């Protein structure tokens, strides 16, 4: 049994650390996923706590994984681990059987697995955690208490520190469709060779007060005692004819659509994403103003992409002396996917993302040599 317990500790501990680190790469991604869960569970009053809840849960995952591996305070952590797995199993079970959440986000945006696979994984982890909880008295710490406490303390600092870095800058690894190297216009098109959804027409007929469904192959076209009632389309095979980027539409405040014009334009373009002007971090605005001036001197277009109404955008434009900059409108949900920083800067070249910066890291100088842009 000793070897079984050790095997389960390694599996559970490593998996929890890995899961926490993947989500720590992009804490806002988990925040948005938690908000989605709260919405479908009709608990929107919890949405304001989604950010704090996500940070704590990510740190707790990493902490539990380290505690399980080191055996630190195992009686306490085995109980907490069991509670956490019960909670995860409930969420993934709801996502699977309710069908209202497309993906649970258990491994962030970088590793996507189906709701079925995620639920099965959580069932297995729940069983493992039950075994560890029942045999918790057999586990002894690997290190003396002061060393174990030091490891746990450093783990907590690391777990929150890595999330802070990601939030202040940008995710270490960008796994979304708007990452550097992707051509946004191409990502908005249906991939070649993809399979569309397959639907079947269902015909509803009524006879003697009883309604029955038929297909186009067996409907009672010769039997006049059946009366046609309705027709509906039923999905019989789910296809994969969906573009990686959907609903990315850049318009002006008059409703004019500039999406294709801007994303297929030749040369460099700067897009400054400001999802919510009221909550935007306006650090380093002196650097940004200097960058805008340099871009204009080099003939590089600079746009502000905003998700607020026109009055708020006008007030923001006037307050920060951006009167000579064109403002574009983008849906807020799409914007927080395109840029995990409010605000954040994106550089495109021929529609391809070259680089993204958070409000902490705007380039101070840019130069154009042989049609190639350099930045520092």
KEKE-3310 file (N, C-alpha, C; in steps of 0.2 Angstrom, whole numbers, plus 5000, padded with zeros to 4 digits):
npx = (5004:5010:5018:5008:5001:5012:5013:5000:5001:5012:5006:4994:5000:5009:5001:4992:5001:5005:4993:4990:5000:4999:4987:4991:4999:4990:4980:4968:4961:4956:4948:4938:4932:4927:4917:4909:4904:4897:4887:4879:4875:4867:4872:4876:4879:4891:4900:4908:4918:4925:4938:4947:4944:4949:4963:4966:4962:4971:4983:4981:4980:4993:4999:4993:4997:5011:5011:5006:5016:5027:5022:5018:5010:5000:4987:4979:4980:4976:4962:4958:4962:4953:4941:4943:4944:4931:4924:4929:4925:4911:4909:4915:4906:4894:4897:4898:4886:4875:4878:4879:4891:4905:4919:4928:4940:4950:4963:4968:4970:4979:4980:4968:4955:4941:4925:4920:4932:4938:4929:4930:4943:4943:4935:4943:4954:4946:4944:4957:4960:4952:4957:4969:4965:4959:4970:4978:4985:4996:5005:5020:5030:5042:5052:5060:5050:5053:5059:5050:5040:5046:5047:5033:5030:5038:5032:5019:5023:5029:5018:5008:5016:5020:5008:5005:5015:5011:4999:5003:5011:5011:5003:5015:5016:5007:4993:4982:4971:4976:4989:5007:5013:5002:4990:4977:4966:4966:4964:4951:4944:4936:4944:4952:4946:4938:4925:4908:4894:4881:4865:4848:4832:4818:4801:4786:4771:4753:4741:4725:4726:4738:4755:4769:4786:4795:4807:4814:4815:4805:4793:4775:4769:4760:4749:4735:4728:4737:4742:4752:4762:4773:4791:4808:4825:4838:4853:4864:4877:4891:4901:4918:4919:4923:4930:4945:4945:4932:4918:4926:4925:4929:4923:4918:4911:4900:4895:4901:4910:4926:4934:4939:4946:4957:4963:4968:4977:4992:5008:5014:5004:4998:4988:4979:4972:4959:4949:4940:4938:4936:4942:4955:4972:4983:4996:5013:5009:5016:5026:5019:5013:5024:5027:5016:5018:5031:5026:5017:5026:5033:5024:5015:5000:4990:4979:4965:4957:4942:4929:4919:4904:4900:4901:4908:4920:4923:4926:4937:4946:4948:4953:4965:4972:4971:4966:4969:4969:4961:4947:4941:4928:4925:4918:4917:4919:4926:4937:4944:4949:4957:4967:4975:4977:4972:4975:4982:4995:4996:5005:5004:5009:5006:4993:4997:5001:5014:5019:5015:5011:5010:5002:5013:5025:5027:5035:5049:5056:5055:5060:5062:5069:5073:5060:5057:5052:5059:5060:5062)
npy = (4994:5006:5009:5011:5022:5032:5032:5038:5050:5056:5057:5065:5076:5081:5083:5093:5104:5106:5110:5121:5130:5131:5138:5149:5156:5164:5172:5180:5173:5162:5169:5175:5163:5159:5169:5166:5153:5157:5165:5155:5147:5155:5164:5178:5188:5184:5187:5198:5194:5185:5187:5188:5176:5167:5170:5165:5152:5147:5148:5140:5127:5125:5125:5115:5104:5104:5102:5089:5082:5084:5080:5089:5094:5084:5078:5089:5095:5084:5083:5096:5095:5085:5091:5101:5093:5088:5100:5103:5092:5094:5106:5102:5092:5098:5106:5097:5089:5099:5106:5120:5126:5128:5124:5119:5125:5120:5118:5130:5141:5136:5122:5112:5102:5090:5092:5080:5072:5080:5078:5065:5064:5071:5063:5052:5059:5062:5050:5046:5056:5053:5040:5044:5053:5044:5036:5045:5045:5037:5044:5053:5068:5073:5082:5090:5100:5114:5116:5111:5121:5132:5129:5128:5141:5148:5143:5149:5162:5161:5157:5167:5177:5174:5175:5189:5194:5190:5197:5211:5212:5202:5186:5173:5163:5165:5158:5160:5165:5177:5178:5183:5181:5176:5179:5189:5192:5180:5171:5173:5167:5152:5137:5129:5114:5110:5103:5106:5108:5095:5094:5087:5087:5088:5082:5086:5079:5077:5066:5061:5068:5065:5069:5066:5063:5064:5059:5065:5054:5045:5051:5053:5055:5050:5046:5054:5056:5060:5076:5090:5098:5105:5110:5106:5108:5097:5094:5082:5079:5085:5098:5105:5117:5131:5147:5152:5164:5173:5185:5197:5213:5228:5244:5261:5275:5278:5267:5262:5249:5243:5232:5222:5231:5236:5225:5219:5228:5234:5235:5242:5243:5251:5245:5251:5244:5247:5242:5246:5261:5268:5259:5257:5255:5269:5270:5275:5284:5295:5289:5282:5293:5298:5287:5287:5299:5297:5286:5293:5301:5292:5288:5278:5270:5273:5267:5268:5255:5253:5248:5255:5266:5280:5293:5291:5287:5299:5308:5301:5302:5316:5319:5313:5318:5314:5318:5318:5305:5291:5282:5266:5254:5239:5224:5220:5207:5201:5209:5207:5195:5197:5205:5204:5214:5229:5245:5239:5236:5232:5227:5226:5219:5219:5213:5203:5198:5206:5209:5211:5222:5225:5238:5241:5240:5247:5251:5262:5268:5268:5263:5264:5254:5250:5246:5238:5237:5242:5241:5247)
npz = (5000:5003:4992:4982:4988:4987:4973:4969:4976:4968:4955:4958:4964:4955:4944:4949:4951:4938:4932:4939:4936:4922:4921:4929:4920:4913:4921:4919:4910:4917:4925:4917:4913:4925:4927:4917:4921:4933:4927:4920:4930:4936:4946:4946:4955:4960:4951:4953:4961:4955:4949:4961:4966:4956:4957:4969:4969:4959:4965:4976:4970:4965:4977:4984:4977:4979:4993:4994:4987:4996:5008:5018:5032:5030:5034:5035:5022:5013:5016:5011:4998:4994:4995:4986:4974:4974:4971:4959:4951:4952:4944:4931:4928:4928:4917:4907:4907:4907:4896:4893:4895:4885:4886:4900:4904:4912:4910:4906:4891:4884:4883:4877:4881:4879:4887:4891:4893:4902:4913:4916:4919:4931:4939:4941:4948:4959:4965:4968:4977:4987:4992:4996:5006:5015:5019:5025:5037:5036:5029:5030:5033:5021:5024:5038:5049:5049:5037:5028:5030:5025:5012:5008:5011:5001:4990:4990:4988:4976:4968:4968:4964:4951:4944:4947:4939:4926:4925:4926:4915:4901:4897:4899:4889:4874:4870:4862:4848:4843:4844:4842:4826:4820:4806:4807:4798:4790:4800:4803:4793:4786:4789:4775:4768:4779:4788:4786:4798:4799:4795:4797:4790:4799:4798:4805:4808:4810:4817:4821:4833:4838:4837:4826:4822:4806:4794:4778:4771:4775:4777:4777:4763:4754:4762:4766:4778:4787:4793:4789:4801:4806:4802:4806:4808:4812:4821:4815:4814:4820:4813:4809:4804:4808:4810:4818:4824:4828:4826:4827:4824:4817:4819:4816:4826:4819:4813:4802:4794:4796:4796:4786:4778:4786:4792:4781:4775:4769:4776:4791:4807:4821:4835:4848:4862:4872:4882:4893:4896:4909:4918:4914:4915:4916:4915:4910:4900:4895:4888:4878:4871:4865:4857:4848:4842:4835:4827:4818:4812:4805:4796:4800:4803:4818:4829:4841:4849:4856:4868:4873:4875:4864:4871:4882:4876:4869:4880:4885:4875:4874:4887:4888:4877:4864:4852:4838:4834:4827:4833:4835:4836:4846:4850:4868:4874:4864:4863:4876:4874:4863:4868:4883:4892:4899:4896:4881:4868:4851:4837:4820:4804:4788:4791:4800:4816:4825:4837:4854:4868:4885:4896:4904:4896:4884:4869:4869:4858:4841:4824:4806:4794:4778:4776:4787:4803:4818:4836:4853)
capx = (5000:5015:5020:5002:5000:5017:5011:4995:5004:5015:5001:4990:5004:5012:4995:4989:5006:5005:4987:4990:5005:4996:4982:4994:5001:4984:4974:4962:4957:4951:4943:4932:4928:4923:4911:4904:4901:4893:4881:4875:4873:4862:4875:4880:4881:4897:4905:4913:4923:4928:4945:4950:4943:4953:4970:4967:4961:4977:4988:4979:4981:5000:5001:4991:5002:5018:5010:5005:5022:5031:5019:5018:5003:4996:4981:4975:4980:4972:4955:4957:4962:4947:4936:4944:4942:4923:4922:4931:4920:4904:4910:4916:4900:4889:4899:4897:4879:4871:4879:4879:4898:4908:4925:4929:4946:4954:4970:4969:4969:4985:4978:4960:4952:4934:4921:4920:4938:4940:4925:4933:4950:4941:4932:4949:4957:4942:4945:4964:4961:4948:4962:4974:4962:4958:4976:4982:4989:5002:5010:5025:5033:5049:5057:5058:5045:5055:5061:5043:5036:5050:5045:5027:5030:5041:5027:5014:5026:5029:5011:5005:5021:5020:5001:5006:5019:5007:4994:5006:5014:5006:5005:5022:5015:5001:4990:4975:4972:4978:4996:5011:5014:4995:4987:4971:4961:4966:4961:4944:4941:4934:4949:4951:4945:4935:4918:4902:4889:4877:4858:4843:4826:4813:4795:4781:4764:4748:4735:4721:4728:4745:4761:4775:4792:4797:4813:4812:4814:4799:4786:4769:4767:4754:4743:4732:4726:4742:4742:4758:4761:4779:4797:4814:4832:4841:4860:4866:4884:4895:4907:4923:4920:4923:4936:4949:4943:4925:4915:4931:4923:4931:4918:4918:4905:4895:4893:4905:4914:4933:4938:4943:4951:4962:4967:4971:4981:4999:5012:5013:4999:4997:4981:4980:4966:4957:4942:4936:4942:4935:4946:4961:4978:4985:5003:5017:5006:5021:5030:5014:5012:5030:5027:5012:5022:5036:5023:5015:5032:5035:5018:5012:4994:4989:4971:4963:4951:4938:4923:4914:4900:4904:4902:4914:4926:4925:4928:4943:4950:4949:4956:4972:4975:4971:4961:4971:4969:4955:4944:4937:4924:4926:4915:4921:4921:4931:4943:4947:4952:4963:4972:4974:4979:4968:4975:4987:4996:4997:5008:5003:5012:5002:4988:5000:5003:5021:5021:5010:5014:5005:5004:5020:5030:5027:5042:5051:5058:5054:5063:5060:5074:5072:5053:5057:5052:5063:5058:5065)
capy = (5000:5012:5011:5014:5029:5036:5033:5042:5057:5059:5058:5070:5082:5084:5086:5099:5109:5108:5113:5128:5134:5133:5143:5155:5159:5168:5172:5183:5168:5159:5174:5175:5157:5158:5173:5162:5148:5161:5167:5150:5145:5161:5167:5183:5192:5182:5189:5203:5190:5180:5188:5186:5169:5164:5170:5161:5145:5145:5148:5134:5121:5124:5124:5108:5099:5104:5099:5082:5078:5084:5077:5094:5095:5080:5077:5095:5096:5079:5085:5102:5092:5081:5097:5104:5089:5088:5106:5103:5087:5097:5111:5099:5088:5103:5109:5091:5087:5104:5108:5127:5129:5124:5121:5121:5129:5117:5119:5136:5141:5132:5114:5112:5095:5090:5092:5073:5070:5083:5075:5058:5065:5074:5058:5049:5062:5062:5043:5046:5060:5049:5035:5048:5055:5038:5033:5051:5044:5034:5049:5057:5073:5072:5086:5093:5105:5121:5116:5111:5127:5136:5127:5130:5149:5150:5141:5154:5168:5160:5156:5174:5181:5173:5178:5196:5196:5189:5202:5217:5212:5198:5179:5171:5160:5167:5152:5163:5166:5184:5178:5185:5176:5174:5184:5190:5191:5173:5167:5174:5163:5145:5133:5125:5107:5109:5099:5110:5105:5092:5094:5083:5090:5084:5085:5085:5077:5075:5062:5059:5072:5063:5072:5062:5066:5060:5062:5066:5048:5041:5055:5049:5059:5047:5046:5060:5056:5064:5083:5093:5103:5110:5107:5109:5106:5093:5093:5075:5078:5092:5099:5109:5123:5137:5150:5152:5171:5175:5191:5202:5218:5235:5249:5268:5276:5279:5261:5260:5243:5244:5226:5220:5237:5237:5219:5217:5233:5233:5239:5242:5247:5250:5245:5252:5241:5250:5239:5250:5267:5270:5255:5257:5258:5274:5270:5276:5288:5299:5284:5281:5299:5299:5282:5289:5304:5293:5282:5297:5304:5287:5286:5271:5272:5272:5267:5266:5251:5254:5245:5259:5270:5286:5298:5289:5287:5306:5310:5298:5305:5323:5319:5310:5322:5309:5320:5317:5298:5287:5278:5261:5250:5232:5220:5219:5200:5199:5213:5204:5189:5199:5208:5202:5219:5235:5244:5235:5238:5227:5229:5222:5220:5216:5210:5198:5201:5206:5210:5214:5225:5228:5245:5242:5238:5251:5252:5269:5271:5264:5266:5260:5254:5245:5244:5234:5241:5240:5244:5246)
capz = (5000:5003:4985:4979:4990:4984:4966:4969:4978:4963:4950:4960:4965:4948:4940:4952:4950:4931:4931:4942:4932:4915:4922:4931:4914:4910:4926:4917:4906:4922:4928:4912:4913:4931:4926:4912:4925:4937:4923:4918:4936:4939:4952:4943:4960:4962:4946:4955:4965:4950:4949:4967:4967:4952:4959:4975:4967:4955:4970:4980:4966:4965:4984:4986:4973:4983:4999:4993:4986:5001:5014:5023:5035:5025:5036:5033:5014:5010:5016:5007:4991:4993:4994:4979:4969:4974:4968:4951:4948:4951:4939:4925:4927:4925:4910:4902:4906:4906:4889:4893:4895:4879:4888:4907:4905:4917:4909:4902:4884:4880:4883:4877:4881:4879:4893:4893:4895:4909:4918:4917:4923:4938:4943:4943:4953:4965:4968:4970:4983:4993:4994:5000:5013:5020:5021:5027:5043:5034:5025:5034:5029:5018:5027:5045:5049:5047:5029:5025:5031:5021:5005:5007:5010:4995:4985:4990:4985:4969:4965:4967:4960:4943:4942:4946:4933:4920:4925:4924:4908:4897:4898:4897:4882:4871:4866:4859:4841:4842:4846:4837:4820:4817:4802:4809:4793:4788:4806:4803:4787:4788:4786:4770:4770:4785:4787:4789:4802:4794:4797:4794:4790:4802:4797:4810:4805:4816:4815:4827:4839:4839:4833:4825:4818:4801:4790:4772:4767:4777:4779:4774:4758:4751:4767:4767:4785:4791:4792:4790:4806:4806:4800:4810:4806:4818:4820:4816:4814:4821:4809:4812:4799:4812:4810:4825:4826:4826:4829:4827:4819:4819:4816:4818:4830:4814:4811:4796:4796:4793:4798:4781:4776:4791:4793:4774:4773:4768:4780:4799:4810:4829:4838:4856:4864:4878:4883:4897:4898:4916:4922:4911:4918:4911:4916:4905:4895:4891:4883:4873:4867:4861:4852:4843:4838:4831:4822:4814:4808:4800:4792:4802:4806:4825:4831:4847:4849:4862:4869:4877:4871:4861:4875:4886:4871:4868:4886:4886:4870:4876:4893:4887:4872:4858:4847:4831:4834:4825:4838:4833:4841:4846:4856:4874:4875:4859:4865:4881:4871:4859:4872:4890:4896:4898:4889:4878:4862:4846:4831:4814:4798:4783:4795:4804:4823:4826:4844:4859:4874:4890:4898:4907:4892:4878:4866:4869:4852:4835:4818:4800:4790:4773:4777:4793:4809:4824:4842:4859)
cpx = (5004:5016:5014:5001:5005:5015:5005:4997:5008:5011:4997:4994:5006:5006:4992:4994:5005:4999:4987:4995:5003:4991:4985:4997:4996:4979:4968:4958:4953:4946:4937:4928:4924:4916:4906:4900:4895:4886:4877:4872:4868:4865:4879:4882:4888:4903:4910:4919:4927:4936:4949:4950:4948:4960:4971:4967:4968:4982:4987:4981:4989:5002:4999:4995:5009:5017:5009:5011:5027:5029:5018:5011:4998:4989:4976:4974:4976:4965:4954:4957:4956:4941:4937:4942:4934:4921:4923:4926:4913:4904:4910:4910:4895:4890:4897:4889:4874:4872:4879:4886:4902:4915:4925:4935:4950:4961:4972:4967:4974:4984:4971:4959:4944:4931:4921:4926:4940:4936:4928:4939:4948:4938:4938:4953:4953:4943:4952:4964:4957:4953:4967:4972:4961:4964:4981:4987:4996:5007:5014:5028:5040:5054:5055:5054:5047:5057:5054:5039:5039:5048:5038:5026:5033:5036:5022:5017:5026:5023:5008:5010:5021:5013:5002:5010:5015:5002:4997:5009:5009:5008:5012:5021:5008:4998:4983:4977:4975:4986:5001:5013:5007:4993:4980:4965:4961:4963:4954:4940:4940:4940:4948:4951:4941:4928:4913:4898:4884:4870:4854:4836:4821:4806:4790:4774:4760:4743:4731:4723:4735:4750:4766:4780:4794:4803:4810:4812:4808:4793:4781:4766:4761:4748:4740:4729:4731:4742:4749:4757:4767:4785:4803:4820:4835:4848:4861:4873:4888:4901:4913:4924:4919:4930:4939:4946:4936:4923:4920:4929:4925:4927:4920:4912:4899:4892:4897:4910:4921:4937:4942:4948:4957:4966:4970:4976:4988:5003:5011:5007:4999:4990:4982:4973:4965:4949:4938:4940:4942:4940:4953:4967:4982:4993:5007:5014:5011:5025:5025:5013:5018:5030:5022:5015:5027:5032:5020:5020:5034:5030:5015:5006:4993:4982:4970:4957:4948:4931:4917:4909:4904:4905:4908:4921:4928:4928:4936:4948:4952:4954:4964:4975:4976:4966:4963:4972:4962:4953:4940:4933:4924:4922:4919:4923:4927:4938:4947:4951:4958:4968:4971:4976:4974:4971:4981:4988:4998:5000:5007:5007:5009:4996:4991:5002:5010:5023:5015:5013:5008:5007:5010:5026:5030:5034:5043:5053:5057:5058:5062:5066:5073:5065:5053:5057:5055:5060:5062:5061)
cpy = (5006:5014:5014:5021:5034:5037:5038:5049:5060:5061:5065:5077:5085:5087:5092:5105:5111:5112:5120:5132:5136:5138:5150:5159:5165:5168:5175:5178:5164:5163:5175:5169:5156:5163:5169:5157:5151:5163:5161:5146:5150:5163:5173:5188:5190:5184:5194:5200:5186:5181:5186:5178:5165:5164:5165:5153:5142:5144:5141:5128:5120:5122:5117:5103:5099:5100:5091:5078:5078:5081:5082:5094:5091:5079:5083:5096:5090:5080:5091:5099:5088:5086:5100:5100:5088:5094:5106:5098:5090:5102:5107:5095:5092:5105:5103:5090:5093:5107:5116:5130:5125:5121:5124:5125:5127:5118:5125:5136:5137:5125:5114:5104:5095:5090:5084:5070:5073:5080:5069:5059:5067:5068:5053:5052:5062:5055:5043:5050:5057:5044:5039:5051:5049:5035:5039:5050:5040:5038:5053:5062:5071:5076:5088:5099:5112:5121:5115:5117:5132:5135:5129:5138:5151:5148:5146:5160:5167:5160:5162:5178:5180:5175:5186:5198:5196:5195:5209:5217:5208:5191:5177:5167:5162:5161:5154:5164:5172:5184:5181:5179:5175:5180:5184:5189:5183:5169:5168:5170:5156:5141:5129:5117:5105:5106:5104:5105:5101:5092:5090:5087:5085:5087:5082:5084:5076:5071:5059:5062:5070:5066:5067:5065:5061:5063:5063:5060:5044:5045:5053:5054:5056:5046:5052:5061:5060:5071:5086:5098:5108:5106:5110:5105:5103:5092:5086:5074:5085:5092:5103:5115:5130:5140:5151:5159:5172:5182:5197:5207:5225:5240:5256:5269:5278:5273:5258:5254:5244:5238:5224:5225:5237:5231:5216:5222:5231:5237:5238:5246:5246:5250:5246:5250:5244:5248:5243:5256:5269:5265:5254:5259:5262:5275:5272:5280:5293:5295:5283:5287:5300:5293:5284:5295:5301:5289:5287:5300:5298:5285:5280:5273:5269:5272:5265:5261:5250:5250:5249:5263:5277:5292:5297:5289:5294:5309:5308:5301:5312:5323:5317:5313:5317:5311:5319:5309:5295:5282:5273:5257:5243:5229:5219:5212:5199:5203:5210:5198:5191:5202:5207:5208:5225:5241:5240:5237:5232:5230:5224:5224:5216:5211:5204:5201:5200:5205:5213:5216:5226:5235:5247:5242:5242:5252:5260:5272:5266:5267:5261:5260:5248:5242:5239:5238:5238:5244:5242:5248)
cpz = (5000:4996:4981:4981:4987:4976:4965:4971:4972:4957:4952:4961:4959:4944:4942:4951:4943:4929:4933:4938:4925:4916:4925:4925:4911:4916:4924:4913:4911:4925:4923:4912:4919:4930:4922:4917:4930:4934:4922:4924:4940:4946:4950:4949:4963:4957:4948:4959:4961:4950:4955:4968:4962:4954:4965:4973:4963:4960:4974:4976:4966:4973:4986:4983:4977:4989:4999:4991:4992:5008:5019:5025:5031:5027:5034:5025:5011:5011:5012:5000:4989:4991:4987:4973:4968:4970:4960:4948:4947:4945:4932:4923:4925:4918:4905:4901:4905:4899:4888:4893:4890:4882:4896:4908:4910:4916:4905:4895:4880:4879:4883:4877:4882:4886:4896:4896:4902:4914:4921:4921:4930:4942:4945:4949:4960:4969:4971:4977:4989:4996:4998:5007:5018:5023:5023:5033:5042:5030:5030:5030:5027:5022:5034:5044:5046:5039:5025:5024:5026:5013:5003:5007:5004:4989:4984:4987:4978:4965:4964:4963:4953:4940:4942:4940:4926:4919:4923:4917:4903:4898:4895:4890:4880:4867:4862:4852:4839:4844:4840:4832:4817:4812:4804:4804:4791:4794:4806:4797:4789:4785:4780:4771:4776:4783:4790:4794:4797:4798:4793:4795:4793:4801:4802:4807:4811:4813:4821:4834:4841:4834:4832:4821:4812:4798:4783:4768:4769:4779:4774:4769:4754:4756:4769:4774:4789:4789:4794:4796:4806:4803:4804:4807:4812:4816:4820:4816:4815:4817:4813:4807:4803:4812:4817:4828:4824:4830:4830:4822:4821:4815:4819:4822:4825:4812:4805:4798:4792:4794:4792:4778:4780:4791:4786:4772:4773:4773:4787:4801:4817:4831:4845:4859:4871:4879:4887:4899:4906:4920:4919:4915:4914:4913:4910:4899:4891:4886:4877:4868:4862:4856:4846:4839:4833:4825:4816:4809:4803:4795:4794:4806:4814:4827:4838:4846:4855:4862:4872:4872:4869:4866:4880:4882:4870:4874:4887:4881:4871:4882:4892:4880:4866:4852:4840:4830:4832:4831:4834:4838:4840:4851:4862:4875:4870:4861:4871:4879:4867:4863:4880:4895:4894:4901:4887:4871:4857:4840:4826:4808:4793:4786:4800:4811:4824:4833:4848:4865:4879:4892:4901:4902:4885:4875:4867:4863:4846:4829:4812:4796:4785:4774:4783:4799:4815:4830:4848:4865)
residu = (UNK:UNK:UNK:UNK:UNK:UNK:UNK:UNK:UNK:UNK:UNK:UNK:UNK:UNK:UNK:UNK:UNK:UNK:UNK:UNK:UNK:UNK:UNK:UNK:UNK:UNK:UNK:UNK:UNK:UNK:UNK:UNK:UNK:UNK:UNK:UNK:UNK:UNK:UNK:UNK:UNK:UNK:UNK:UNK:UNK:UNK:UNK:UNK:UNK:UNK:UNK:UNK:UNK:UNK:UNK:UNK:UNK:UNK:UNK:UNK:UNK:UNK:UNK:UNK:UNK:UNK:UNK:UNK:UNK:UNK:UNK:UNK:UNK:UNK:UNK:UNK:UNK:UNK:UNK:UNK:UNK:UNK:UNK:UNK:UNK:UNK:UNK:UNK:UNK:UNK:UNK:UNK:UNK:UNK:UNK:UNK:UNK:UNK:UNK:UNK:UNK:UNK:UNK:UNK:UNK:UNK:UNK:UNK:UNK:UNK:UNK:UNK:UNK:UNK:UNK:UNK:UNK:UNK:UNK:UNK:UNK:UNK:UNK:UNK:UNK:UNK:UNK:UNK:UNK:UNK:UNK:UNK:UNK:UNK:UNK:UNK:UNK:UNK:UNK:UNK:UNK:UNK:UNK:UNK:UNK:UNK:UNK:UNK:UNK:UNK:UNK:UNK:UNK:UNK:UNK:UNK:UNK:UNK:UNK:UNK:UNK:UNK:UNK:UNK:UNK:UNK:UNK:UNK:UNK:UNK:UNK:UNK:UNK:UNK:UNK:UNK:UNK:UNK:UNK:UNK:UNK:UNK:UNK:UNK:UNK:UNK:UNK:UNK:UNK:UNK:UNK:UNK:UNK:UNK:UNK:UNK:UNK:UNK:UNK:UNK:UNK:UNK:UNK:UNK:UNK:UNK:UNK:UNK:UNK:UNK:UNK:UNK:UNK:UNK:UNK:UNK:UNK:UNK:UNK:UNK:UNK:UNK:UNK:UNK:UNK:UNK:UNK:UNK:UNK:UNK:UNK:UNK:UNK:UNK:UNK:UNK:UNK:UNK:UNK:UNK:UNK:UNK:UNK:UNK:UNK:UNK:UNK:UNK:UNK:UNK:UNK:UNK:UNK:UNK:UNK:UNK:UNK:UNK:UNK:UNK:UNK:UNK:UNK:UNK:UNK:UNK:UNK:UNK:UNK:UNK:UNK:UNK:UNK:UNK:UNK:UNK:UNK:UNK:UNK:UNK:UNK:UNK:UNK:UNK:UNK:UNK:UNK:UNK:UNK:UNK:UNK:UNK:UNK:UNK:UNK:UNK:UNK:UNK:UNK:UNK:UNK:UNK:UNK:UNK:UNK:UNK:UNK:UNK:UNK:UNK:UNK:UNK:UNK:UNK:UNK:UNK:UNK:UNK:UNK:UNK:UNK:UNK:UNK:UNK:UNK:UNK:UNK:UNK:UNK:UNK:UNK:UNK:UNK:UNK:UNK:UNK:UNK:UNK:UNK:UNK:UNK:UNK:UNK:UNK:UNK:UNK:UNK:UNK:UNK:UNK:UNK:UNK:UNK:UNK:UNK:UNK:UNK:UNK:UNK:UNK:UNK:UNK:UNK:UNK:UNK:UNK:UNK:UNK:UNK:UNK:UNK:UNK:UNK:UNK:UNK:UNK)
# end
